[in-house]
Amino acid sequence: MKCFDSNQIIATMEILLLLLLLLLSLLSSHFAISSPTSNCSRTCGPTTVPYPFGFSPSCPIPLNCSKSAETLVGGFSIRNITSDALLIRLPPNCTRPIQSLNSLYSPNYAMTWRNGLFLRRCSGPPSDCVVPSALLLPPNSSSCDNITCVPCPNNSGFLKPNEASGTGCSFLYTSVAYSGGGLFPSLELSTAELGWWLEGTCRCSDDANCTRLTSPVTNKPAFRCACHDGFQGDGFRNGTGCRRVVERKCNPSKYLSGRCGGITRVGVLIGGIIAGAVTTAGLVFFCYLFRKRSSSSRNQRITRRLLSQASCTIPLYSYKDIERATNGFSETQFLGTGAYGTVYGGTLSNGKSVAIKKIKKRDADATEQVMNEIKLLSSVSHPNLVRLLGCCIEKEEQILIYEFMPNGTLSQHLQRERGPSLPWTVRLTIATETAKAIAYLHSAINPPIYHRDIKSSNILLDYKYNSKVADFGLSRMGMTELSHISTTPQGTPGYLDPQYHQNFHLSDKSDVYSFGVVLVEIISALKVVDFNRVQNEVNLAALAINKIGKGDIDEIIDPYIEPHRDAWTLSSIHKVAELAFRCLAFHRDMRPSMTEVADELEQIRLSGWAPSLDENKFMSASSSVSSVSTNCTDKSQKVSKSRKLVLVNSVLEEMKVDSPVSVHDPWFSDQSSPSKSSLLGNAVL
C-alpha cells in the first residue's frame, strides 16, 4: 500500500468525512440515534435498550445487566420492552417466596391487570383459573400442590402491591400474561407484564402522544410517550424524539426508489457506498497514523541526537506532560510573553512548580534554532540566571521549561503592580546581582553571550527576592576575536542601544546600554517609554541623561525612597545614577564593561550600613534581604555616630572631586538628545 504525504492524507480524509456526513443525513430518518446528552449506559452485551431504560444509576429507569449479559429487572429476565410494558420471564417454581413480587414494583413500573398469577399454599379457597394449573406443572412435580389463581379486581390499570402479595399465599408459582383483545386474547405462559412510566408532567416531543396516568406505587402524576403514526423513536424530549418514516411501495418499473422485501434498493446502494467509504477511510487513517508515529519517533531521535551533539543532558518531556502541567495551556495559567514565546505557569507530575514557554511558530528551521538556544542555555550556570529544566519538541511544538519565580518581575515591583515598592537596599542588591549575571555571560563564557534583551521585565525575583535574568530568546554568541558581530537589531523599545540600532553592530556594550536603562528604572521607578511625558522626555534614557547631566538627579528619584533617605542612601543613589549615565553613552567604547559595572555596584552596596526601619520590615520577609541587612548592621556596629557623619562628608566630597561628571554641578552641554554622540562624547569618562 502506498502511503501519501500528510497534506494528501488530510485532504482525502476531509472528503471522506464530508461524504459520510452527507450519507448519514440522508439516512437519519431510517436509523435511530441514541441521545448524545445522556450519561446513561444503554448497552448490556449485544442488547441495547431504548430511552428511558439503561444500566447505570443515572438512567431514568435503571435495569440490571448480569455477568452473562442478561437483561434483568427485579432479578427476573426481560423478554421484551414495548412502548408501555416490560415482559419478563416467570418460569414455574414451587418454592419461590410470595415476597419476590415486591421486586416487580418500583417508582417507575408495576404489574398490570393483564396478568394471571399462580400462587401456592394460600389460606383461602382455591380459585378457578383460565388456564388449568396442571398444564403449567413441570414434569415430576408431584410436590407442587394447592395451586390457585389471583383474580384480577378490574380489567384496566395496575395490580396494586397489596392485591398481589396480600393474598395469604406463601409461594409465587408462575404467571400468565394476556395480550391482544377481542373474543380470543392470546396468552403468554410463564410471563408477567409490568407497565412502566416516568413521574412528572408530560415531556414528549412534538410528534408524539402523551399518555397521562397516576403511579400506583407513589400516587404521583406520571406519563408515557409514543410517536404518532408515520414516525419512529422513543417519543421523549430527552431521548431520541420522533423521526418521520418514509416508505414507498415497490414499483417494478422504478425499483430503485421502491421498497421490496423489506429492504430498499437505495439502501443497498447506499450501504455499499458507506462500506467502501469506511474501508477507504480506515486504510487512509491507518496510513496517517503510521506516518505520524514514524514522524514522531523520527523527531524524538533527531531531538536526542541534537541534544547529544550539543552535550546537553536536560530532560525531555512529552507534550501530554506539558498539557497536564498547564491544564491544557489554560488562560488561568498565563504568565506573560517573552521575546518569541508565551509563558505559562505549571506543575509537573513530581509537584515541582515551573514556568513553561511555548515558542511561537516561526519557520521550517525552528527546531534547529530552538536546539541552538537549548545549547546556549545549557552551557551557562550562574545563581542569578534562570535555570533551564527541560524541553519538549513534539507535535510541531517547541517548548522550554524553566524554574518558577514566584515574586514576579522587577518591573512589576517598580510599577507597584505587586504591592509596596522595594526599598533602596533591595533594589541595589538586585542591580548588583543582575550585573554579575550579565558580566558572567560576557566574560566567563567562551564564546561570550550577548543577551540583547536586558530589561526590568526580564529580571525575575525568587522566593527570597534574589535576582534571576531570564528570556534568552534573542541571545547570540559573540566572537572573542571580534569587537562585535553584525546582526539585525532586535530588542525592546526604550532599551535598545542607539549605536547598535544605527550600524547593526552588536557587542557586549549593547547589553551595557540596556542595563543602564534598568539602573535608571531602579532609581526612578518611571516607565521606560511614557507618552504622557513631554516630548523630549518620552524616552527614559533621554530624560535621565538630561537630568543627570544637569545635576538634577533629585527630580527623578522615586518618591517612595525620598522620605527615608539618609546620607548613605543619597550618596549611593547618586553614584548609581553616575554609573547609569556612563552606561548610556552613545559611543559603545565610552561605556564601561559589565565587569566594571558589577564591581562598582558591589562596592556601592558594601559601603553602606543598616537600612532604615521600613526597609528592615520589608527585608525581614526574606532571608536574602535579611542577609543584606545583617551585613550592613555588622558594619554599622563598627562605626560610631560621629564617624558616620565624617564618612558622609567624605563620600560627598569624593563625588564632587573624583566623579568625571559631578551629579551636583549642572551639565552645560546644549545637546540633550540621547541619539547624538556629542552629548556624551564631550565628557571625560
C-alpha positions as CSV (number, residue, x, y, z in Angstrom):
1,M,0.0,0.0,0.0
2,K,1.4,3.4,-1.0
3,C,1.4,6.0,1.8
4,F,0.7,9.6,0.8
5,D,2.2,12.7,2.4
6,S,0.3,14.4,5.3
7,N,-1.4,17.0,3.2
8,Q,-2.8,14.4,0.8
9,I,-4.0,12.3,3.7
10,I,-5.7,15.2,5.4
11,A,-7.4,16.3,2.2
12,T,-8.6,12.8,1.5
13,M,-9.9,12.3,5.0
14,E,-11.8,15.6,4.8
15,I,-13.5,14.5,1.5
16,L,-14.4,11.1,3.0
17,L,-15.8,12.7,6.2
18,L,-18.0,15.1,4.1
19,L,-19.3,12.1,2.2
20,L,-20.1,10.2,5.3
21,L,-21.8,13.2,6.9
22,L,-24.0,13.5,3.7
23,L,-24.9,9.9,3.8
24,L,-25.7,10.0,7.4
25,S,-28.0,12.9,6.9
26,L,-29.8,11.1,4.1
27,L,-30.3,8.0,6.3
28,S,-31.2,9.9,9.5
29,S,-34.9,9.2,9.0
30,H,-34.2,5.4,8.9
31,F,-32.0,4.8,11.8
32,A,-32.5,5.8,15.5
33,I,-29.5,7.5,17.1
34,S,-29.0,7.4,20.9
35,S,-29.3,10.6,22.8
36,P,-25.8,12.2,23.0
37,T,-26.7,14.3,26.0
38,S,-27.3,11.4,28.4
39,N,-24.6,9.8,30.6
40,C,-26.8,6.7,30.8
41,S,-25.3,3.4,29.5
42,R,-27.9,1.5,27.4
43,T,-25.9,-1.5,26.4
44,C,-25.7,-4.9,28.0
45,G,-23.6,-7.3,25.9
46,P,-25.3,-7.5,22.5
47,T,-28.5,-5.9,23.8
48,T,-29.3,-2.2,23.6
49,V,-32.4,-0.9,25.4
50,P,-34.3,2.3,24.4
51,Y,-34.7,5.5,26.4
52,P,-35.6,5.9,29.3
53,F,-34.1,2.5,30.2
54,G,-30.5,1.9,30.9
55,F,-27.9,0.1,33.1
56,S,-26.4,2.8,35.2
57,P,-27.8,4.7,38.2
58,S,-28.2,7.9,36.2
59,C,-30.7,6.3,33.8
60,P,-34.4,7.4,34.3
61,I,-35.4,3.7,34.7
62,P,-32.3,1.6,35.7
63,L,-32.2,-2.1,34.8
64,N,-29.6,-4.7,35.7
65,C,-27.0,-6.4,33.4
66,S,-25.9,-9.9,34.6
67,K,-22.4,-11.3,34.2
68,S,-23.8,-13.4,31.3
69,A,-25.1,-10.2,29.6
70,E,-28.7,-11.0,30.5
71,T,-31.0,-8.0,31.0
72,L,-32.8,-8.1,34.4
73,V,-35.4,-6.3,36.3
74,G,-36.1,-7.2,39.9
75,G,-34.0,-10.3,39.5
76,F,-36.2,-11.6,36.6
77,S,-35.0,-11.8,32.9
78,I,-36.6,-9.4,30.5
79,R,-38.2,-10.9,27.4
80,N,-39.2,-7.7,25.6
81,I,-39.7,-4.0,26.1
82,T,-42.7,-2.3,24.4
83,S,-43.9,1.3,24.3
84,D,-45.9,0.7,27.5
85,A,-44.8,-2.6,29.1
86,L,-41.9,-4.8,30.2
87,L,-42.5,-8.5,29.6
88,I,-40.5,-10.7,32.0
89,R,-39.9,-14.4,32.3
90,L,-41.6,-16.0,35.3
91,P,-41.0,-19.8,34.9
92,P,-42.8,-22.2,37.3
93,N,-41.1,-22.5,40.7
94,C,-42.8,-24.3,43.6
95,T,-40.6,-22.6,46.3
96,R,-40.4,-19.0,45.1
97,P,-41.5,-16.8,48.1
98,I,-44.5,-14.6,47.6
99,Q,-42.4,-11.7,48.7
100,S,-40.5,-11.8,45.4
101,L,-43.5,-9.9,43.9
102,N,-42.2,-6.8,45.8
103,S,-39.2,-6.6,43.4
104,L,-41.6,-6.1,40.5
105,Y,-42.8,-2.8,41.9
106,S,-40.8,0.5,41.8
107,P,-41.5,4.2,41.3
108,N,-41.4,3.6,37.6
109,Y,-43.0,0.2,37.0
110,A,-45.7,-2.2,38.4
111,M,-47.6,-5.3,37.4
112,T,-50.6,-4.6,35.2
113,W,-54.1,-6.2,35.3
114,R,-53.2,-8.3,32.3
115,N,-51.5,-10.9,34.5
116,G,-52.8,-14.2,35.8
117,L,-50.8,-15.1,38.9
118,F,-50.5,-18.7,40.0
119,L,-49.8,-19.0,43.8
120,R,-49.3,-21.9,46.2
121,R,-50.4,-22.6,49.7
122,C,-53.0,-19.9,50.1
123,S,-55.2,-19.5,53.2
124,G,-58.3,-19.0,51.1
125,P,-60.2,-21.5,49.0
126,P,-58.8,-22.3,45.5
127,S,-60.0,-20.1,42.6
128,D,-60.8,-21.3,39.2
129,C,-58.0,-20.4,36.7
130,V,-58.5,-19.7,33.0
131,V,-55.5,-21.9,32.3
132,P,-55.6,-25.3,34.2
133,S,-52.7,-25.4,36.6
134,A,-51.9,-28.9,35.5
135,L,-50.7,-27.6,32.1
136,L,-48.2,-25.4,33.9
137,L,-46.7,-28.1,36.1
138,P,-43.2,-29.2,35.3
139,P,-42.6,-33.0,34.9
140,N,-42.2,-35.0,38.1
141,S,-43.6,-32.2,40.2
142,S,-45.9,-34.1,42.4
143,S,-44.9,-31.9,45.4
144,C,-46.4,-28.8,43.8
145,D,-49.9,-28.8,45.2
146,N,-52.5,-26.3,46.3
147,I,-52.1,-24.0,43.3
148,T,-54.6,-21.3,42.9
149,C,-55.1,-18.1,40.9
150,V,-55.4,-14.5,41.9
151,P,-58.5,-13.0,40.2
152,C,-58.0,-9.5,38.8
153,P,-60.2,-6.9,40.5
154,N,-60.7,-4.9,37.3
155,N,-59.9,-5.0,33.6
156,S,-57.7,-1.9,33.4
157,G,-54.8,-0.3,35.2
158,F,-52.4,-1.9,37.5
159,L,-52.4,-4.7,40.1
160,K,-51.5,-2.9,43.3
161,P,-48.8,-4.4,45.5
162,N,-51.2,-5.4,48.4
163,E,-53.6,-7.1,45.9
164,A,-50.7,-9.3,44.7
165,S,-48.8,-10.1,47.9
166,G,-51.7,-9.7,50.4
167,T,-53.5,-12.9,49.3
168,G,-52.4,-15.0,52.2
169,C,-50.4,-17.3,49.9
170,S,-46.9,-18.5,50.6
171,F,-45.3,-19.0,47.2
172,L,-45.4,-17.4,43.7
173,Y,-45.5,-20.2,41.3
174,T,-45.7,-18.5,37.9
175,S,-47.7,-16.1,35.8
176,V,-49.6,-15.9,32.5
177,A,-49.7,-12.6,30.6
178,Y,-52.8,-11.8,28.5
179,S,-52.2,-10.0,25.2
180,G,-54.3,-9.0,22.3
181,G,-58.0,-8.3,22.6
182,G,-61.4,-9.2,21.4
183,L,-63.0,-12.6,22.0
184,F,-59.9,-14.6,21.7
185,P,-57.0,-13.0,23.5
186,S,-53.6,-14.7,23.4
187,L,-51.8,-16.0,26.5
188,E,-48.1,-16.0,27.1
189,L,-47.2,-18.7,29.6
190,S,-44.5,-18.2,32.2
191,T,-44.6,-14.5,31.6
192,A,-45.5,-11.4,33.6
193,E,-46.3,-7.9,32.2
194,L,-45.0,-4.8,34.0
195,G,-46.4,-1.4,33.0
196,W,-43.8,1.4,33.1
197,W,-43.9,5.3,33.2
198,L,-41.9,8.4,34.1
199,E,-43.0,10.5,37.0
200,G,-43.9,14.2,36.4
201,T,-45.7,16.1,33.7
202,C,-45.5,15.3,30.0
203,R,-42.1,15.8,28.4
204,C,-42.8,14.4,25.0
205,S,-41.5,15.5,21.6
206,D,-43.8,17.5,19.2
207,D,-44.6,14.4,17.1
208,A,-45.6,12.2,20.0
209,N,-48.7,11.4,22.0
210,C,-48.5,11.7,25.8
211,T,-50.3,9.2,28.0
212,R,-51.0,10.6,31.5
213,L,-51.5,8.3,34.4
214,T,-51.1,8.1,38.2
215,S,-48.3,5.9,39.6
216,P,-49.9,3.0,41.6
217,V,-46.8,2.9,43.8
218,T,-46.4,6.6,44.7
219,N,-49.8,8.1,43.7
220,K,-47.9,10.8,41.8
221,P,-48.6,12.1,38.3
222,A,-46.8,10.1,35.6
223,F,-46.7,9.9,31.8
224,R,-45.5,7.9,28.8
225,C,-44.7,9.0,25.2
226,A,-45.4,7.3,21.9
227,C,-44.7,8.6,18.4
228,H,-47.5,9.4,16.0
229,D,-48.2,7.1,13.1
230,G,-45.6,7.6,10.4
231,F,-42.9,8.4,13.0
232,Q,-40.5,6.3,14.9
233,G,-38.4,6.8,18.0
234,D,-38.9,6.8,21.7
235,G,-41.0,10.0,21.6
236,F,-39.3,11.6,24.7
237,R,-38.0,15.1,24.5
238,N,-34.8,14.0,26.4
239,G,-34.5,10.8,24.3
240,T,-34.3,10.5,20.5
241,G,-37.7,12.0,20.0
242,C,-39.6,11.1,16.8
243,R,-38.4,11.0,13.2
244,R,-40.6,10.6,10.1
245,V,-40.6,7.2,8.4
246,V,-40.6,7.3,4.6
247,E,-41.9,4.2,3.0
248,R,-42.6,3.6,-0.7
249,K,-44.3,0.7,-2.3
250,C,-42.4,-1.5,-4.7
251,N,-42.7,-0.3,-8.3
252,P,-41.1,-2.8,-10.7
253,S,-40.5,-0.2,-13.3
254,K,-38.7,2.1,-10.9
255,Y,-37.5,-0.5,-8.3
256,L,-34.5,1.7,-7.2
257,S,-37.0,4.0,-5.5
258,G,-39.2,1.3,-4.1
259,R,-39.2,-1.0,-1.1
260,C,-39.2,-4.7,-1.9
261,G,-39.0,-7.5,0.5
262,G,-38.4,-5.1,3.4
263,I,-35.0,-3.9,2.0
264,T,-34.8,-0.8,-0.3
265,R,-32.6,-1.0,-3.3
266,V,-31.4,2.5,-2.5
267,G,-30.5,1.3,1.0
268,V,-28.4,-1.5,-0.6
269,L,-26.6,1.0,-2.9
270,I,-26.0,3.5,0.0
271,G,-24.8,0.7,2.2
272,G,-22.3,-0.3,-0.4
273,I,-21.1,3.3,-0.7
274,I,-20.8,3.5,3.1
275,A,-18.9,0.3,3.3
276,G,-16.5,1.4,0.6
277,A,-16.0,4.8,2.1
278,V,-15.4,3.4,5.6
279,T,-12.9,0.9,4.2
280,T,-11.0,3.6,2.3
281,A,-11.1,5.9,5.3
282,G,-9.8,3.2,7.5
283,L,-6.9,2.5,5.2
284,V,-6.0,6.2,4.8
285,F,-6.3,6.7,8.6
286,F,-4.1,3.7,9.3
287,C,-1.5,5.1,6.8
288,Y,-1.8,8.5,8.5
289,L,-1.3,7.1,12.0
290,F,1.7,5.0,10.7
291,R,3.3,8.1,9.2
292,K,2.5,10.2,12.2
293,R,4.1,7.7,14.6
294,S,7.1,7.3,12.4
295,S,7.4,11.1,12.2
296,S,7.1,11.4,16.0
297,S,9.7,8.7,16.5
298,R,12.0,10.4,14.0
299,N,11.6,13.8,15.7
300,Q,12.4,12.2,19.0
301,R,15.5,10.6,17.6
302,I,16.6,13.9,15.9
303,T,16.0,15.7,19.2
304,R,18.1,13.3,21.2
305,R,20.8,13.4,18.6
306,L,21.0,17.1,18.6
307,L,20.9,17.3,22.4
308,S,23.8,14.7,22.4
309,Q,25.8,16.7,19.9
310,A,25.2,19.9,22.0
311,S,26.4,17.9,25.1
312,C,23.0,18.8,26.7
313,T,21.6,16.5,29.4
314,I,18.3,18.3,30.1
315,P,15.2,16.1,30.4
316,L,12.8,15.6,27.5
317,Y,9.1,15.9,28.4
318,S,6.1,14.7,26.3
319,Y,3.5,17.1,25.0
320,K,0.9,15.3,27.2
321,D,3.0,16.0,30.3
322,I,3.1,19.7,29.4
323,E,-0.6,19.8,28.7
324,R,-1.3,18.3,32.1
325,A,1.1,20.7,33.8
326,T,-0.6,23.7,32.3
327,N,-4.2,22.5,32.3
328,G,-4.2,22.5,28.5
329,F,-2.4,25.9,28.3
330,S,-5.3,27.4,30.2
331,E,-5.7,31.2,30.3
332,T,-5.6,30.9,34.1
333,Q,-2.0,29.7,33.8
334,F,-0.9,32.5,31.6
335,L,2.1,34.5,33.0
336,G,3.2,36.7,30.1
337,T,5.0,36.8,26.8
338,G,8.7,36.7,26.1
339,A,10.8,37.6,23.1
340,Y,9.2,35.0,20.9
341,G,7.1,32.8,23.2
342,T,4.2,32.7,25.6
343,V,4.9,31.8,29.2
344,Y,2.6,29.7,31.4
345,G,2.8,28.6,35.0
346,G,2.6,24.9,35.5
347,T,3.1,22.0,37.9
348,L,4.9,18.8,36.8
349,S,3.9,15.4,37.9
350,N,6.5,15.5,40.7
351,G,4.8,18.5,42.2
352,K,7.5,21.0,41.1
353,S,6.3,24.5,40.0
354,V,7.8,25.6,36.7
355,A,7.5,28.3,34.0
356,I,6.7,26.9,30.6
357,K,7.5,28.9,27.5
358,K,5.7,27.8,24.3
359,I,7.7,29.1,21.3
360,K,5.8,30.9,18.7
361,K,5.7,29.3,15.2
362,R,8.5,30.8,13.1
363,D,10.0,28.9,10.1
364,A,10.9,25.4,9.0
365,D,14.2,25.5,10.8
366,A,12.5,26.3,14.2
367,T,13.7,23.0,15.7
368,E,17.3,23.7,14.8
369,Q,17.0,27.3,16.2
370,V,15.5,26.0,19.5
371,M,18.3,23.5,19.7
372,N,20.8,26.3,19.4
373,E,19.0,28.1,22.3
374,I,19.0,25.0,24.4
375,K,22.7,24.5,23.7
376,L,23.3,28.1,24.7
377,L,21.3,27.9,28.0
378,S,22.8,24.5,28.9
379,S,26.3,26.0,28.7
380,V,25.7,28.6,31.4
381,S,25.5,28.1,35.2
382,H,25.1,31.1,37.5
383,P,23.0,31.6,40.6
384,N,21.5,34.8,39.1
385,L,20.5,33.2,35.7
386,V,17.1,31.3,35.4
387,R,17.8,27.6,35.0
388,L,16.5,25.6,32.1
389,L,14.9,22.4,33.5
390,G,13.8,20.6,30.3
391,C,12.2,20.9,26.9
392,C,9.6,19.4,24.7
393,I,9.8,19.1,20.9
394,E,6.7,17.3,19.7
395,K,3.6,17.8,17.7
396,E,5.4,20.6,15.7
397,E,5.8,22.5,19.0
398,Q,8.9,23.7,20.7
399,I,8.6,24.2,24.5
400,L,11.1,25.2,27.1
401,I,10.7,24.6,30.8
402,Y,12.3,26.9,33.4
403,E,12.4,27.2,37.2
404,F,9.4,29.2,38.5
405,M,10.0,32.7,40.0
406,P,7.1,33.4,42.5
407,N,7.8,37.1,43.1
408,G,7.4,38.1,39.5
409,T,9.5,40.7,37.7
410,L,11.4,43.7,38.8
411,S,9.3,45.8,36.5
412,Q,6.1,44.7,38.4
413,H,7.5,45.8,41.7
414,L,8.8,49.2,40.4
415,Q,5.4,49.9,38.8
416,R,3.6,49.0,42.1
417,E,1.8,46.0,40.4
418,R,2.8,43.7,43.2
419,G,2.2,45.6,46.4
420,P,4.6,48.2,48.0
421,S,7.7,49.2,46.2
422,L,11.1,47.8,47.0
423,P,13.4,49.6,49.5
424,W,16.6,51.1,48.1
425,T,18.9,48.4,49.6
426,V,16.9,45.7,48.0
427,R,16.9,47.5,44.6
428,L,20.7,47.9,44.9
429,T,21.2,44.3,45.7
430,I,19.0,43.3,42.7
431,A,21.0,45.6,40.4
432,T,24.3,44.1,41.7
433,E,23.2,40.5,41.2
434,T,21.9,41.3,37.7
435,A,25.1,43.0,36.7
436,K,27.1,40.0,37.9
437,A,25.0,37.6,35.9
438,I,25.4,39.7,32.7
439,A,29.2,40.1,33.4
440,Y,29.3,36.3,33.7
441,L,27.8,35.9,30.2
442,H,30.2,38.4,28.7
443,S,33.4,37.4,30.4
444,A,33.2,33.9,31.9
445,I,31.8,32.1,28.8
446,N,33.8,31.4,25.6
447,P,32.5,32.5,23.2
448,P,30.7,35.2,25.1
449,I,26.9,35.5,25.1
450,Y,25.1,38.8,24.4
451,H,21.6,38.8,25.9
452,R,20.2,41.5,23.6
453,D,17.0,41.9,25.7
454,I,18.1,43.2,29.1
455,K,15.1,44.9,30.7
456,S,13.3,45.1,34.1
457,S,10.6,42.6,33.0
458,N,13.3,40.0,32.2
459,I,14.7,40.3,35.7
460,L,12.8,37.8,37.8
461,L,12.7,37.5,41.6
462,D,12.6,34.2,43.5
463,Y,11.2,33.4,47.0
464,K,14.0,35.4,48.7
465,Y,14.0,38.3,46.1
466,N,17.2,37.1,44.5
467,S,17.7,38.4,41.0
468,K,17.4,35.9,38.1
469,V,18.0,37.1,34.5
470,A,15.6,35.4,32.1
471,D,14.4,35.1,28.5
472,F,17.4,34.3,26.2
473,G,15.2,34.2,23.1
474,L,17.2,36.9,21.4
475,S,20.6,36.0,22.8
476,R,23.5,35.4,20.5
477,M,27.0,34.1,20.9
478,G,29.8,36.6,20.2
479,M,33.2,36.0,18.7
480,T,36.2,36.6,21.0
481,E,38.4,37.7,18.2
482,L,35.9,40.4,17.1
483,S,34.7,43.5,18.9
484,H,31.2,43.0,17.6
485,I,29.0,40.9,15.4
486,S,26.7,42.2,12.7
487,T,23.1,41.3,13.1
488,T,19.7,42.9,12.6
489,P,18.8,45.0,15.7
490,Q,16.3,43.3,17.9
491,G,15.1,44.2,21.4
492,T,12.6,46.2,23.3
493,P,12.0,49.9,22.5
494,G,13.5,52.2,25.1
495,Y,16.3,49.7,26.0
496,L,17.8,49.3,22.5
497,D,21.4,50.5,22.1
498,P,21.2,53.5,19.7
499,Q,24.6,52.7,18.1
500,Y,23.5,49.1,17.5
501,H,20.3,50.4,16.0
502,Q,22.3,52.7,13.7
503,N,25.0,50.4,12.4
504,F,23.8,46.9,13.2
505,H,27.0,46.2,15.3
506,L,26.1,44.0,18.3
507,S,28.6,43.9,21.1
508,D,28.8,43.4,24.9
509,K,28.3,47.2,25.2
510,S,24.8,46.8,23.8
511,D,23.8,44.9,27.0
512,V,25.6,47.6,29.0
513,Y,23.4,50.3,27.5
514,S,20.2,48.3,28.2
515,F,21.4,47.7,31.8
516,G,22.0,51.5,32.1
517,V,18.3,52.0,31.4
518,V,17.4,49.4,34.1
519,L,19.5,51.3,36.6
520,V,17.6,54.5,35.8
521,E,14.3,52.5,36.3
522,I,15.6,51.3,39.7
523,I,16.3,54.9,40.8
524,S,13.2,56.5,39.4
525,A,10.5,53.7,39.0
526,L,9.5,55.6,35.9
527,K,8.3,53.8,32.7
528,V,10.9,53.3,30.0
529,V,8.6,54.8,27.4
530,D,5.8,57.1,28.5
531,F,3.9,59.3,26.0
532,N,2.3,61.1,28.9
533,R,5.6,62.9,29.5
534,V,6.7,65.9,27.5
535,Q,8.0,65.1,24.0
536,N,11.8,65.2,24.8
537,E,11.2,63.1,27.9
538,V,9.1,60.3,26.4
539,N,12.2,58.1,26.4
540,L,13.5,57.4,29.9
541,A,17.1,57.3,28.7
542,A,16.9,60.8,27.2
543,L,15.2,62.1,30.4
544,A,17.9,60.5,32.6
545,I,20.8,61.8,30.5
546,N,19.3,65.3,30.6
547,K,18.6,65.3,34.4
548,I,21.8,63.6,35.4
549,G,23.9,65.8,33.1
550,K,22.4,68.9,34.7
551,G,22.9,67.6,38.2
552,D,19.1,67.4,38.8
553,I,19.1,63.7,39.9
554,D,16.7,64.5,42.8
555,E,14.0,65.3,40.3
556,I,13.8,61.7,39.0
557,I,14.3,59.8,42.3
558,D,11.4,57.5,43.2
559,P,9.2,59.4,45.7
560,Y,9.0,56.1,47.7
561,I,12.6,56.4,48.6
562,E,12.5,60.2,49.3
563,P,11.1,60.2,52.8
564,H,13.5,57.5,54.1
565,R,16.8,58.8,52.6
566,D,19.9,59.2,54.9
567,A,23.3,60.4,53.8
568,W,24.5,57.0,52.6
569,T,21.2,56.4,50.6
570,L,21.6,59.8,49.0
571,S,25.2,59.3,48.1
572,S,24.7,55.7,46.8
573,I,21.7,56.8,44.6
574,H,23.9,59.5,43.1
575,K,26.7,57.0,42.5
576,V,24.4,54.6,40.8
577,A,23.0,57.5,38.7
578,E,26.5,58.4,37.6
579,L,27.1,54.8,36.7
580,A,23.9,54.7,34.6
581,F,25.0,57.9,32.9
582,R,28.2,56.3,31.8
583,C,26.4,53.1,30.6
584,L,24.1,55.3,28.4
585,A,27.0,56.8,26.4
586,F,26.2,56.9,22.7
587,H,29.6,55.5,21.7
588,R,30.0,52.0,22.9
589,D,33.7,52.4,23.5
590,M,32.9,55.1,26.1
591,R,30.7,52.7,28.2
592,P,32.2,50.6,31.0
593,S,32.3,46.8,30.7
594,M,29.7,44.8,32.6
595,T,32.5,43.5,34.8
596,E,33.4,47.1,35.8
597,V,29.7,47.9,36.3
598,A,29.2,44.8,38.6
599,D,32.3,45.7,40.6
600,E,31.3,49.3,41.1
601,L,27.8,48.3,42.2
602,E,29.2,45.8,44.7
603,Q,31.4,48.5,46.2
604,I,28.5,50.9,46.5
605,R,26.4,48.1,48.1
606,L,29.0,47.1,50.6
607,S,29.8,50.7,51.6
608,G,26.5,51.1,53.5
609,W,25.3,50.4,57.0
610,A,22.0,49.4,58.5
611,P,18.9,50.4,56.4
612,S,16.0,52.3,57.7
613,L,13.2,50.9,59.9
614,D,10.8,50.4,57.0
615,E,13.4,48.7,54.9
616,N,14.1,46.3,57.8
617,K,10.4,45.4,57.9
618,F,10.5,44.6,54.2
619,M,13.8,42.7,54.4
620,S,12.6,40.5,57.3
621,A,10.2,38.8,54.8
622,S,13.1,37.1,53.0
623,S,16.4,35.6,54.0
624,S,18.1,37.2,51.0
625,V,17.2,40.7,52.1
626,S,17.9,39.8,55.7
627,S,21.4,38.8,54.8
628,V,22.0,42.3,53.3
629,S,20.6,43.8,56.5
630,T,22.9,41.7,58.6
631,N,26.0,42.6,56.6
632,C,25.1,46.3,56.8
633,T,24.2,46.0,60.5
634,D,27.6,44.5,61.2
635,K,29.3,47.4,59.5
636,S,27.1,49.9,61.4
637,Q,28.1,48.4,64.8
638,K,31.8,49.1,63.9
639,V,31.2,52.8,63.1
640,S,30.2,55.3,65.7
641,K,27.6,58.0,65.1
642,S,30.3,60.7,64.8
643,R,32.3,58.6,62.4
644,K,29.2,58.2,60.2
645,L,29.0,61.9,59.8
646,V,32.7,62.1,58.8
647,L,32.1,59.3,56.3
648,V,29.1,61.0,54.8
649,N,31.1,64.2,54.3
650,S,34.0,62.3,52.7
651,V,31.7,60.5,50.4
652,L,30.1,63.7,49.2
653,E,33.5,65.3,48.7
654,E,34.7,62.3,46.8
655,M,31.7,62.5,44.5
656,K,32.5,66.2,43.7
657,V,36.2,65.7,43.1
658,D,36.6,62.2,41.7
659,S,33.5,61.9,39.6
660,P,34.1,62.6,35.9
661,V,30.8,64.3,35.7
662,S,29.5,65.7,39.0
663,V,26.0,64.9,39.9
664,H,25.7,68.2,41.8
665,D,27.1,70.5,39.2
666,P,25.0,71.4,36.1
667,W,25.7,69.9,32.8
668,F,26.3,72.7,30.4
669,S,26.1,70.9,27.1
670,D,23.4,72.2,24.8
671,Q,22.9,68.7,23.3
672,S,20.3,66.7,25.3
673,S,19.2,64.2,22.8
674,P,20.4,60.6,23.6
675,S,20.7,59.9,19.9
676,K,23.5,62.4,19.4
677,S,27.1,61.4,20.2
678,S,28.1,64.9,21.2
679,L,26.0,64.7,24.4
680,L,28.4,62.2,26.0
681,G,31.3,62.5,23.6
682,N,32.5,65.7,25.2
683,A,32.5,64.2,28.6
684,V,35.7,62.9,30.1
685,L,34.7,59.3,31.0
